Amino acid sequence: GDSVTQMEGPVTLSEEAFLTINCTYTATGYPSLFWYVQYPGEGLQLLLKATKADDKGSNKGFEATYRKETTSFHLEKGSVQVSDSAVYFCALSDSNYGQNFVFGPGTRLSVLP
Amino acid sequence: GAVVSQHPSRVICKSGTSVKIECRSLDFQATTMFWYRQFPKQSLMLMATSNEGSKATYEQGVEKDKFLINHASLTLSTLTVTSAHPEDSSFYICSARKGGGGSGAYEQYFGPGTRLTVT
């Protein structure tokens, strides 16, 4: 079946450092790919998504590119802030709207001042 | 907009008792709600999908008699873990979808989760 693999955390960075969180997937068909973020005590929030190969999703300085050839959707940000500390989930869905999700295990990011 | 709450945020119960978790859409009507379970350091796993006014659809391997889901209104779904055992200890997360067409109709909005510990 479909699956999502993420780099294990926790990831600890200093403020203004470059962030990469790796995500790879296995799926039949052509899934849509998502990154969700969960801040402490809050629900998962959609951060960005891409619905077809070579699409780039971006939001709040984060971006990820749908790479079909490497089945990857790595999350990047050029300069992290303390407020970016959260758990990040990579996910795939068999629809553009995010139904029938398969989630990765999540990666905890801690950004130190 | 599109806020989903869960109550309680954490609960500890004794083995053999039942516990109810509520999921509410605070500022929209949710035609569909989803219940997920997350084990430590593992993915969210979909347990069931519930549509308002009808029986929930359970994923393979999820015991419907153990995890009772009620979606009695467009803003409330409940998950009751019956005769809980230590292996039911987990993080339970709900999400809600507006439906009905239009912008954001199919996006899932997630609650903050409920941590259940069965002793």
Interface residues (C-beta under 8 A of the other chain):
Chain A: V4 E8 Y36 Q38 G41 E42 G43 L44 Q45 L46 F89 S95 Y97 G98 Q99 N100 F101 V102 F103 G104 P105 G106
Chain B: V4 S9 K41 Q42 S43 L44 M45 L46 I93 S95 A105 Y106 E107 Q108 Y109 F110 G111 P112 G113
